[in-house]
Amino acid sequence: MEQLQVRSPLRPPTMADVARRAGVSHQTVSRVLGDHPNVRDETRGKVLRAIEEMGYRRNSSARALATRRTRTLGVIASNTTLYGPASTLFALEEAARAEGYLVSAVSLREMTVGTFSEALDHLRDGGVEGVVAIAPGQPAVAALAELRHPFPVVTVGSEHGLGIPGVNVDQRMGARLVTGHLLAAGHRTVWHLAGPGDWQEAVDRVAGWRATLEAAGVEAPPPLSGDWSPLSGYRAGQELAGWVGRGLTAVFVANDQMALGVLRALREAGVRTPQDVAVVGFDDIPESEFFAPPLTTVRQDFSAVGTRSITLLLDLIEGRASAGATRIVIEPQLVVRASSSPYPP
């Protein structure tokens, strides 16, 4: 009769325990766990049965010491209650898991040299192999560029020209798509409700809107400014309603949440959308197609942002890419819905 080994419940089984159970060497168990090809099928089966019977779980800390790899990536982010940063963070976590990596995330209230330094120290102590920083503003990237770090860093956000590899959606192109769409629909000009001036994405959307109007020989109306919230959109919409009948027939809003506020303010003022004023947003949040009316907007492919960012970071970790100013730009897509029907001649 086979004699079963009884292990103490006070300690989990080790690789040596598995080796004794399977009647093989410690090195053979290691090869099986590492999926090494030079192991006979019969031997591999013995080891796998022993692992299952003993409930063995590989010690990730010991593995990290042996291989100097933790298979953990860091993410630094702020404003994760907003749709863009939250969607980017989720996409990064999904892409990392698909590559067999875990993510350790640090959320910051503000991005300064001090907060970045603390976050990088925390992630370094946690043994991350590289970091993705969701840095929406030029000051944030500038703060990150001042710091030295022992691992590769990739930024997600608008182009910054500071020598840090990064991935971004072409915000200027998105603004050009919106503005060109509204001009082609027959509007003589396009008004703009911008995002906060310290967000590079907001600055780039203003630049794309303004450049498209200038290229068409149209003077840009003075832009309004919001803080990404529906409330700021509502207040701006009350002001915009006063310009209806005085040259305002189309508004490009820098994100969908502010567009929601604009739509309500216009509706309360008796302004019809799109019959009196066309409204276009940016981001294509899941609710935008259910606005009244359904919102024309710009879709950012956050899944592609996550995948390309993780791929770039892993290329840097593995030495397949240089640490220079590698920049990956993803094109946005205009999604046309009822809020921007052609303007009547």
Number of C-alpha atoms within 10 A of each C-alpha: 3 4 5 7 10 7 11 8 7 6 7 14 17 16 21 15 18 25 20 15 18 20 14 16 14 15 12 20 26 16 15 19 15 9 11 12 9 10 14 9 11 8 16 21 14 17 24 17 15 20 23 11 11 18 13 16 12 14 11 12 12 11 12 13 10 10 9 12 14 19 18 19 24 26 24 21 25 19 16 16 9 12 18 18 20 17 19 23 27 14 21 27 21 18 23 22 15 12 13 9 17 18 20 17 18 17 15 16 10 13 24 16 18 13 16 23 18 14 21 25 14 15 22 17 9 14 19 23 22 24 27 27 24 30 26 25 21 20 17 20 27 18 17 25 15 12 12 9 15 11 15 20 23 26 25 25 26 26 25 18 13 14 13 20 26 28 26 25 23 21 28 23 22 25 29 21 20 31 27 17 17 25 19 12 17 15 21 17 20 27 22 24 28 24 25 16 15 13 18 22 25 26 20 21 26 23 16 21 24 23 18 22 20 12 9 12 10 15 13 16 14 9 14 16 18 23 19 22 17 20 18 19 31 22 16 21 26 19 15 21 20 13 11 15 10 8 13 20 24 28 24 26 29 30 28 28 26 27 32 24 21 28 28 20 22 23 16 13 13 11 17 15 20 19 14 17 23 26 30 30 28 29 23 23 19 9 12 21 18 9 16 14 17 17 28 26 31 26 18 24 19 23 17 18 26 24 20 20 28 28 15 25 27 21 15 20 17 9 10 11 14 13 17 11 14 14 19 17 16 18 14 21 18 22 18 17 15 18 25 25 18 17 19 9 6
